[in-house]
Amino acid sequence: MNKQSRKLTVVRHFSHKPVASLPLKGQLLEEAGFKVGSQVNVIVRKGCLVILASGASEG
């Protein structure tokens, strides 16, 4: 696995009811343009999440 990709595990997060959660953190995010405090767009498709930094467009 190279620096551009990472395997993560979907975990269970408990608030009022258990829901799936995917923790994303680390230098990889900032290197990809996701700065602390910035907004993101999340596109959801079956079996796929696309996370775009604010101002980025889906290619």
PyMOL Python script that loads the backbone (N, CA, C, O; Angstrom):
from pymol import cmd

cmd.read_pdbstr("""\
ATOM      1  N   MET A   1       0.850  -1.175   0.000  1.00  0.00           N
ATOM      2  CA  MET A   1       0.000   0.000   0.000  1.00  0.00           C
ATOM      3  C   MET A   1       0.897   1.239   0.000  1.00  0.00           C
ATOM      4  O   MET A   1       1.812   1.341   0.816  1.00  0.00           O
ATOM      5  N   ASN A   2       0.640   2.171  -0.903  1.00  0.00           N
ATOM      6  CA  ASN A   2       1.494   3.357  -0.985  1.00  0.00           C
ATOM      7  C   ASN A   2       0.979   4.488  -0.116  1.00  0.00           C
ATOM      8  O   ASN A   2      -0.036   4.346   0.565  1.00  0.00           O
ATOM      9  N   LYS A   3       1.678   5.607  -0.142  1.00  0.00           N
ATOM     10  CA  LYS A   3       1.333   6.760   0.684  1.00  0.00           C
ATOM     11  C   LYS A   3      -0.008   7.362   0.272  1.00  0.00           C
ATOM     12  O   LYS A   3      -0.646   8.033   1.083  1.00  0.00           O
ATOM     13  N   GLN A   4      -0.449   7.142  -0.958  1.00  0.00           N
ATOM     14  CA  GLN A   4      -1.678   7.704  -1.487  1.00  0.00           C
ATOM     15  C   GLN A   4      -2.922   6.952  -1.022  1.00  0.00           C
ATOM     16  O   GLN A   4      -4.030   7.475  -1.143  1.00  0.00           O
ATOM     17  N   SER A   5      -2.767   5.748  -0.499  1.00  0.00           N
ATOM     18  CA  SER A   5      -3.932   4.981  -0.066  1.00  0.00           C
ATOM     19  C   SER A   5      -3.698   4.411   1.327  1.00  0.00           C
ATOM     20  O   SER A   5      -2.565   4.273   1.788  1.00  0.00           O
ATOM     21  N   ARG A   6      -4.789   4.092   1.968  1.00  0.00           N
ATOM     22  CA  ARG A   6      -4.718   3.597   3.333  1.00  0.00           C
ATOM     23  C   ARG A   6      -5.925   2.704   3.579  1.00  0.00           C
ATOM     24  O   ARG A   6      -7.030   3.037   3.152  1.00  0.00           O
ATOM     25  N   LYS A   7      -5.738   1.588   4.251  1.00  0.00           N
ATOM     26  CA  LYS A   7      -6.859   0.726   4.629  1.00  0.00           C
ATOM     27  C   LYS A   7      -7.331   1.135   6.014  1.00  0.00           C
ATOM     28  O   LYS A   7      -6.527   1.263   6.938  1.00  0.00           O
ATOM     29  N   LEU A   8      -8.635   1.341   6.158  1.00  0.00           N
ATOM     30  CA  LEU A   8      -9.245   1.674   7.435  1.00  0.00           C
ATOM     31  C   LEU A   8     -10.335   0.664   7.733  1.00  0.00           C
ATOM     32  O   LEU A   8     -10.786  -0.049   6.836  1.00  0.00           O
ATOM     33  N   THR A   9     -10.757   0.598   8.973  1.00  0.00           N
ATOM     34  CA  THR A   9     -11.837  -0.286   9.378  1.00  0.00           C
ATOM     35  C   THR A   9     -13.033   0.541   9.808  1.00  0.00           C
ATOM     36  O   THR A   9     -12.901   1.464  10.613  1.00  0.00           O
ATOM     37  N   VAL A  10     -14.202   0.211   9.273  1.00  0.00           N
ATOM     38  CA  VAL A  10     -15.437   0.864   9.709  1.00  0.00           C
ATOM     39  C   VAL A  10     -15.730   0.361  11.111  1.00  0.00           C
ATOM     40  O   VAL A  10     -15.770  -0.845  11.353  1.00  0.00           O
ATOM     41  N   VAL A  11     -15.934   1.297  12.035  1.00  0.00           N
ATOM     42  CA  VAL A  11     -16.185   0.937  13.426  1.00  0.00           C
ATOM     43  C   VAL A  11     -17.592   1.353  13.834  1.00  0.00           C
ATOM     44  O   VAL A  11     -18.274   2.074  13.105  1.00  0.00           O
ATOM     45  N   ARG A  12     -18.010   0.898  14.987  1.00  0.00           N
ATOM     46  CA  ARG A  12     -19.333   1.257  15.507  1.00  0.00           C
ATOM     47  C   ARG A  12     -19.179   2.410  16.482  1.00  0.00           C
ATOM     48  O   ARG A  12     -18.375   2.344  17.412  1.00  0.00           O
ATOM     49  N   HIS A  13     -19.949   3.461  16.268  1.00  0.00           N
ATOM     50  CA  HIS A  13     -19.945   4.634  17.142  1.00  0.00           C
ATOM     51  C   HIS A  13     -21.279   4.685  17.863  1.00  0.00           C
ATOM     52  O   HIS A  13     -22.328   4.538  17.236  1.00  0.00           O
ATOM     53  N   PHE A  14     -21.253   4.889  19.152  1.00  0.00           N
ATOM     54  CA  PHE A  14     -22.482   4.926  19.932  1.00  0.00           C
ATOM     55  C   PHE A  14     -22.816   6.356  20.332  1.00  0.00           C
ATOM     56  O   PHE A  14     -21.998   7.041  20.945  1.00  0.00           O
ATOM     57  N   SER A  15     -24.000   6.798  19.990  1.00  0.00           N
ATOM     58  CA  SER A  15     -24.545   8.037  20.545  1.00  0.00           C
ATOM     59  C   SER A  15     -25.901   7.640  21.097  1.00  0.00           C
ATOM     60  O   SER A  15     -25.971   7.084  22.193  1.00  0.00           O
ATOM     61  N   HIS A  16     -26.964   7.903  20.386  1.00  0.00           N
ATOM     62  CA  HIS A  16     -28.283   7.422  20.821  1.00  0.00           C
ATOM     63  C   HIS A  16     -28.525   6.005  20.335  1.00  0.00           C
ATOM     64  O   HIS A  16     -29.233   5.230  20.978  1.00  0.00           O
ATOM     65  N   LYS A  17     -27.935   5.671  19.200  1.00  0.00           N
ATOM     66  CA  LYS A  17     -28.010   4.312  18.674  1.00  0.00           C
ATOM     67  C   LYS A  17     -26.701   4.036  17.945  1.00  0.00           C
ATOM     68  O   LYS A  17     -26.041   4.973  17.496  1.00  0.00           O
ATOM     69  N   PRO A  18     -26.319   2.783  17.821  1.00  0.00           N
ATOM     70  CA  PRO A  18     -25.054   2.491  17.155  1.00  0.00           C
ATOM     71  C   PRO A  18     -25.124   2.824  15.660  1.00  0.00           C
ATOM     72  O   PRO A  18     -26.089   2.470  14.983  1.00  0.00           O
ATOM     73  N   VAL A  19     -24.101   3.502  15.158  1.00  0.00           N
ATOM     74  CA  VAL A  19     -24.009   3.838  13.739  1.00  0.00           C
ATOM     75  C   VAL A  19     -22.587   3.560  13.262  1.00  0.00           C
ATOM     76  O   VAL A  19     -21.649   3.539  14.059  1.00  0.00           O
ATOM     77  N   ALA A  20     -22.438   3.348  11.967  1.00  0.00           N
ATOM     78  CA  ALA A  20     -21.115   3.116  11.395  1.00  0.00           C
ATOM     79  C   ALA A  20     -20.308   4.405  11.421  1.00  0.00           C
ATOM     80  O   ALA A  20     -20.851   5.492  11.228  1.00  0.00           O
ATOM     81  N   SER A  21     -19.027   4.278  11.656  1.00  0.00           N
ATOM     82  CA  SER A  21     -18.149   5.430  11.741  1.00  0.00           C
ATOM     83  C   SER A  21     -16.836   5.089  11.056  1.00  0.00           C
ATOM     84  O   SER A  21     -16.367   3.953  11.127  1.00  0.00           O
ATOM     85  N   LEU A  22     -16.248   6.068  10.396  1.00  0.00           N
ATOM     86  CA  LEU A  22     -14.968   5.873   9.733  1.00  0.00           C
ATOM     87  C   LEU A  22     -14.031   6.999  10.158  1.00  0.00           C
ATOM     88  O   LEU A  22     -14.162   8.123   9.672  1.00  0.00           O
ATOM     89  N   PRO A  23     -13.090   6.718  11.055  1.00  0.00           N
ATOM     90  CA  PRO A  23     -12.202   7.781  11.533  1.00  0.00           C
ATOM     91  C   PRO A  23     -11.134   8.115  10.492  1.00  0.00           C
ATOM     92  O   PRO A  23     -10.360   7.250  10.081  1.00  0.00           O
ATOM     93  N   LEU A  24     -11.106   9.365  10.076  1.00  0.00           N
ATOM     94  CA  LEU A  24     -10.088   9.837   9.136  1.00  0.00           C
ATOM     95  C   LEU A  24      -9.281  10.930   9.816  1.00  0.00           C
ATOM     96  O   LEU A  24      -9.838  11.938  10.250  1.00  0.00           O
ATOM     97  N   LYS A  25      -7.982  10.736   9.909  1.00  0.00           N
ATOM     98  CA  LYS A  25      -7.129  11.732  10.537  1.00  0.00           C
ATOM     99  C   LYS A  25      -5.696  11.497  10.093  1.00  0.00           C
ATOM    100  O   LYS A  25      -5.350  10.409   9.631  1.00  0.00           O
ATOM    101  N   GLY A  26      -4.878  12.505  10.233  1.00  0.00           N
ATOM    102  CA  GLY A  26      -3.460  12.352   9.933  1.00  0.00           C
ATOM    103  C   GLY A  26      -2.947  13.303   8.882  1.00  0.00           C
ATOM    104  O   GLY A  26      -3.706  14.076   8.298  1.00  0.00           O
ATOM    105  N   GLN A  27      -1.647  13.239   8.647  1.00  0.00           N
ATOM    106  CA  GLN A  27      -0.984  14.114   7.699  1.00  0.00           C
ATOM    107  C   GLN A  27      -1.498  13.915   6.282  1.00  0.00           C
ATOM    108  O   GLN A  27      -1.494  14.852   5.483  1.00  0.00           O
ATOM    109  N   LEU A  28      -1.939  12.710   5.966  1.00  0.00           N
ATOM    110  CA  LEU A  28      -2.444  12.420   4.626  1.00  0.00           C
ATOM    111  C   LEU A  28      -3.565  13.388   4.245  1.00  0.00           C
ATOM    112  O   LEU A  28      -3.654  13.814   3.093  1.00  0.00           O
ATOM    113  N   LEU A  29      -4.421  13.737   5.213  1.00  0.00           N
ATOM    114  CA  LEU A  29      -5.523  14.665   4.938  1.00  0.00           C
ATOM    115  C   LEU A  29      -5.006  16.045   4.562  1.00  0.00           C
ATOM    116  O   LEU A  29      -5.439  16.614   3.560  1.00  0.00           O
ATOM    117  N   GLU A  30      -4.093  16.586   5.345  1.00  0.00           N
ATOM    118  CA  GLU A  30      -3.561  17.924   5.046  1.00  0.00           C
ATOM    119  C   GLU A  30      -2.786  17.931   3.738  1.00  0.00           C
ATOM    120  O   GLU A  30      -2.860  18.897   2.978  1.00  0.00           O
ATOM    121  N   GLU A  31      -2.051  16.871   3.470  1.00  0.00           N
ATOM    122  CA  GLU A  31      -1.301  16.786   2.219  1.00  0.00           C
ATOM    123  C   GLU A  31      -2.235  16.751   1.015  1.00  0.00           C
ATOM    124  O   GLU A  31      -1.851  17.162  -0.079  1.00  0.00           O
ATOM    125  N   ALA A  32      -3.454  16.265   1.210  1.00  0.00           N
ATOM    126  CA  ALA A  32      -4.443  16.196   0.133  1.00  0.00           C
ATOM    127  C   ALA A  32      -5.283  17.472   0.036  1.00  0.00           C
ATOM    128  O   ALA A  32      -6.172  17.563  -0.811  1.00  0.00           O
ATOM    129  N   GLY A  33      -5.006  18.466   0.903  1.00  0.00           N
ATOM    130  CA  GLY A  33      -5.714  19.734   0.820  1.00  0.00           C
ATOM    131  C   GLY A  33      -6.838  19.921   1.817  1.00  0.00           C
ATOM    132  O   GLY A  33      -7.593  20.889   1.728  1.00  0.00           O
ATOM    133  N   PHE A  34      -6.958  18.999   2.772  1.00  0.00           N
ATOM    134  CA  PHE A  34      -7.997  19.100   3.800  1.00  0.00           C
ATOM    135  C   PHE A  34      -7.401  19.787   5.028  1.00  0.00           C
ATOM    136  O   PHE A  34      -6.858  19.128   5.915  1.00  0.00           O
ATOM    137  N   LYS A  35      -7.505  21.098   5.071  1.00  0.00           N
ATOM    138  CA  LYS A  35      -6.936  21.877   6.170  1.00  0.00           C
ATOM    139  C   LYS A  35      -7.880  21.895   7.365  1.00  0.00           C
ATOM    140  O   LYS A  35      -9.096  21.803   7.193  1.00  0.00           O
ATOM    141  N   VAL A  36      -7.340  22.012   8.566  1.00  0.00           N
ATOM    142  CA  VAL A  36      -8.138  22.083   9.786  1.00  0.00           C
ATOM    143  C   VAL A  36      -9.110  23.256   9.681  1.00  0.00           C
ATOM    144  O   VAL A  36      -8.705  24.376   9.369  1.00  0.00           O
ATOM    145  N   GLY A  37     -10.387  22.998   9.941  1.00  0.00           N
ATOM    146  CA  GLY A  37     -11.417  24.033   9.899  1.00  0.00           C
ATOM    147  C   GLY A  37     -12.058  24.221   8.531  1.00  0.00           C
ATOM    148  O   GLY A  37     -13.042  24.951   8.412  1.00  0.00           O
ATOM    149  N   SER A  38     -11.526  23.583   7.503  1.00  0.00           N
ATOM    150  CA  SER A  38     -12.115  23.743   6.171  1.00  0.00           C
ATOM    151  C   SER A  38     -13.359  22.871   6.022  1.00  0.00           C
ATOM    152  O   SER A  38     -13.554  21.904   6.758  1.00  0.00           O
ATOM    153  N   GLN A  39     -14.191  23.236   5.054  1.00  0.00           N
ATOM    154  CA  GLN A  39     -15.390  22.460   4.781  1.00  0.00           C
ATOM    155  C   GLN A  39     -15.106  21.441   3.681  1.00  0.00           C
ATOM    156  O   GLN A  39     -14.197  21.616   2.869  1.00  0.00           O
ATOM    157  N   VAL A  40     -15.901  20.379   3.672  1.00  0.00           N
ATOM    158  CA  VAL A  40     -15.760  19.343   2.652  1.00  0.00           C
ATOM    159  C   VAL A  40     -17.128  19.028   2.052  1.00  0.00           C
ATOM    160  O   VAL A  40     -18.164  19.283   2.665  1.00  0.00           O
ATOM    161  N   ASN A  41     -17.112  18.478   0.864  1.00  0.00           N
ATOM    162  CA  ASN A  41     -18.313  17.940   0.231  1.00  0.00           C
ATOM    163  C   ASN A  41     -18.173  16.426   0.220  1.00  0.00           C
ATOM    164  O   ASN A  41     -17.120  15.900  -0.140  1.00  0.00           O
ATOM    165  N   VAL A  42     -19.231  15.724   0.613  1.00  0.00           N
ATOM    166  CA  VAL A  42     -19.212  14.264   0.628  1.00  0.00           C
ATOM    167  C   VAL A  42     -20.274  13.771  -0.346  1.00  0.00           C
ATOM    168  O   VAL A  42     -21.452  14.104  -0.218  1.00  0.00           O
ATOM    169  N   ILE A  43     -19.846  12.981  -1.312  1.00  0.00           N
ATOM    170  CA  ILE A  43     -20.751  12.379  -2.291  1.00  0.00           C
ATOM    171  C   ILE A  43     -20.873  10.900  -1.928  1.00  0.00           C
ATOM    172  O   ILE A  43     -19.867  10.202  -1.795  1.00  0.00           O
ATOM    173  N   VAL A  44     -22.108  10.430  -1.769  1.00  0.00           N
ATOM    174  CA  VAL A  44     -22.342   9.061  -1.346  1.00  0.00           C
ATOM    175  C   VAL A  44     -22.949   8.267  -2.500  1.00  0.00           C
ATOM    176  O   VAL A  44     -23.968   8.651  -3.075  1.00  0.00           O
ATOM    177  N   ARG A  45     -22.310   7.175  -2.816  1.00  0.00           N
ATOM    178  CA  ARG A  45     -22.801   6.232  -3.824  1.00  0.00           C
ATOM    179  C   ARG A  45     -22.692   4.846  -3.223  1.00  0.00           C
ATOM    180  O   ARG A  45     -21.916   4.633  -2.292  1.00  0.00           O
ATOM    181  N   LYS A  46     -23.445   3.919  -3.733  1.00  0.00           N
ATOM    182  CA  LYS A  46     -23.403   2.557  -3.198  1.00  0.00           C
ATOM    183  C   LYS A  46     -21.972   2.017  -3.258  1.00  0.00           C
ATOM    184  O   LYS A  46     -21.394   1.870  -4.335  1.00  0.00           O
ATOM    185  N   GLY A  47     -21.424   1.729  -2.101  1.00  0.00           N
ATOM    186  CA  GLY A  47     -20.077   1.181  -2.015  1.00  0.00           C
ATOM    187  C   GLY A  47     -18.967   2.196  -2.239  1.00  0.00           C
ATOM    188  O   GLY A  47     -17.806   1.818  -2.396  1.00  0.00           O
ATOM    189  N   CYS A  48     -19.311   3.491  -2.256  1.00  0.00           N
ATOM    190  CA  CYS A  48     -18.306   4.495  -2.560  1.00  0.00           C
ATOM    191  C   CYS A  48     -18.595   5.814  -1.842  1.00  0.00           C
ATOM    192  O   CYS A  48     -19.734   6.280  -1.833  1.00  0.00           O
ATOM    193  N   LEU A  49     -17.573   6.411  -1.247  1.00  0.00           N
ATOM    194  CA  LEU A  49     -17.645   7.755  -0.696  1.00  0.00           C
ATOM    195  C   LEU A  49     -16.598   8.589  -1.421  1.00  0.00           C
ATOM    196  O   LEU A  49     -15.450   8.168  -1.558  1.00  0.00           O
ATOM    197  N   VAL A  50     -16.989   9.759  -1.880  1.00  0.00           N
ATOM    198  CA  VAL A  50     -16.049  10.697  -2.483  1.00  0.00           C
ATOM    199  C   VAL A  50     -16.027  11.912  -1.572  1.00  0.00           C
ATOM    200  O   VAL A  50     -17.064  12.535  -1.342  1.00  0.00           O
ATOM    201  N   ILE A  51     -14.861  12.253  -1.056  1.00  0.00           N
ATOM    202  CA  ILE A  51     -14.727  13.400  -0.150  1.00  0.00           C
ATOM    203  C   ILE A  51     -13.877  14.437  -0.858  1.00  0.00           C
ATOM    204  O   ILE A  51     -12.713  14.193  -1.177  1.00  0.00           O
ATOM    205  N   LEU A  52     -14.474  15.600  -1.101  1.00  0.00           N
ATOM    206  CA  LEU A  52     -13.797  16.671  -1.826  1.00  0.00           C
ATOM    207  C   LEU A  52     -13.499  17.837  -0.901  1.00  0.00           C
ATOM    208  O   LEU A  52     -14.366  18.266  -0.139  1.00  0.00           O
ATOM    209  N   ALA A  53     -12.279  18.351  -0.962  1.00  0.00           N
ATOM    210  CA  ALA A  53     -11.930  19.545  -0.212  1.00  0.00           C
ATOM    211  C   ALA A  53     -12.757  20.710  -0.757  1.00  0.00           C
ATOM    212  O   ALA A  53     -13.095  20.724  -1.940  1.00  0.00           O
ATOM    213  N   SER A  54     -13.078  21.662   0.073  1.00  0.00           N
ATOM    214  CA  SER A  54     -13.838  22.824  -0.334  1.00  0.00           C
ATOM    215  C   SER A  54     -13.194  23.479  -1.538  1.00  0.00           C
ATOM    216  O   SER A  54     -11.990  23.738  -1.541  1.00  0.00           O
ATOM    217  N   GLY A  55     -13.991  23.749  -2.562  1.00  0.00           N
ATOM    218  CA  GLY A  55     -13.481  24.367  -3.780  1.00  0.00           C
ATOM    219  C   GLY A  55     -13.044  23.360  -4.832  1.00  0.00           C
ATOM    220  O   GLY A  55     -12.830  23.737  -5.984  1.00  0.00           O
ATOM    221  N   ALA A  56     -12.905  22.084  -4.465  1.00  0.00           N
ATOM    222  CA  ALA A  56     -12.538  21.067  -5.444  1.00  0.00           C
ATOM    223  C   ALA A  56     -13.779  20.613  -6.195  1.00  0.00           C
ATOM    224  O   ALA A  56     -14.891  20.730  -5.681  1.00  0.00           O
ATOM    225  N   SER A  57     -13.604  20.106  -7.383  1.00  0.00           N
ATOM    226  CA  SER A  57     -14.756  19.611  -8.143  1.00  0.00           C
ATOM    227  C   SER A  57     -14.543  18.163  -8.498  1.00  0.00           C
ATOM    228  O   SER A  57     -13.411  17.696  -8.615  1.00  0.00           O
ATOM    229  N   GLU A  58     -15.650  17.451  -8.668  1.00  0.00           N
ATOM    230  CA  GLU A  58     -15.584  16.037  -9.028  1.00  0.00           C
ATOM    231  C   GLU A  58     -15.159  15.942 -10.473  1.00  0.00           C
ATOM    232  O   GLU A  58     -15.769  16.557 -11.347  1.00  0.00           O
ATOM    233  N   GLY A  59     -14.105  15.168 -10.731  1.00  0.00           N
ATOM    234  CA  GLY A  59     -13.545  15.095 -12.069  1.00  0.00           C
ATOM    235  C   GLY A  59     -14.153  14.007 -12.839  1.00  0.00           C
ATOM    236  O   GLY A  59     -13.798  13.798 -13.998  1.00  0.00           O
TER     237      GLY A  59
END
""", "prot")
cmd.dss("prot")
cmd.show_as("cartoon", "prot")
cmd.util.cbc("prot")
cmd.orient("prot")
